[in-house]
Amino acid sequence: MFTVGIITISDKGSKNLRVDLSGPEIKSIIEKNGGKVSSYIIIPDDKELIMEKLKDFADIKSLDLILTTGGTGFSIRDVTPEATIEVVDKLVPGIAEAMRYESLKITPRAMLSRAASGIRKNSLIINLPGSPKGVRENLNAILPALIHGIEILKGEATECGE
């Protein structure tokens, strides 16, 4: 069992002008794969606020996995990757690369994703797209390796391949 926090990043969603479909999609996938969603919030596209919530989820709540949805595109308000990069201790570029690689098999627009991933303390932080379809495609691409990575962070597995 691993603990998960979901942060939906959406100006409209935070003002109840749009229903968040991506956060519940993440929750459904995580729970089907042995995770427990402990925290879920919707916040606006504000870099400082995103950083504050990422730190809270990692430092105070000590969640194993923090998944963001939204804010990874080209819009001037899309600042999720920048906030993530500023708070992580180590980058894990392979996760975002794998998501883009798999998504490119479906749409050439996947190359426009600026998603980032990294580790803060013992929490793995991953930026997902802001659509339910993108969430499904990206999470399914990384879940097999992700669970092992979380086990390593928690000290439950070694990095050695067997």
FENWOKA-V313023 format. One record per run of one state. SS is the DSSP state (2 for helix, 1 for strand, 0 for the rest). FROM is the first residue (numbers start at 0). TO is the last residue. If there is no record, write none. Layout:
ss=SS from=FROM to=TO
ss=SS from=FROM to=TO
This chain:
ss=0 from=0 to=0
ss=1 from=1 to=8
ss=0 from=9 to=9
ss=2 from=10 to=13
ss=0 from=14 to=20
ss=2 from=21 to=31
ss=0 from=32 to=33
ss=1 from=34 to=42
ss=0 from=43 to=45
ss=2 from=46 to=59
ss=0 from=60 to=63
ss=1 from=64 to=68
ss=0 from=69 to=78
ss=2 from=79 to=86
ss=0 from=87 to=88
ss=1 from=89 to=90
ss=0 from=91 to=91
ss=2 from=92 to=103
ss=0 from=104 to=106
ss=2 from=107 to=111
ss=0 from=112 to=115
ss=1 from=116 to=119
ss=0 from=120 to=121
ss=1 from=122 to=127
ss=0 from=128 to=130
ss=2 from=131 to=152
ss=0 from=153 to=161
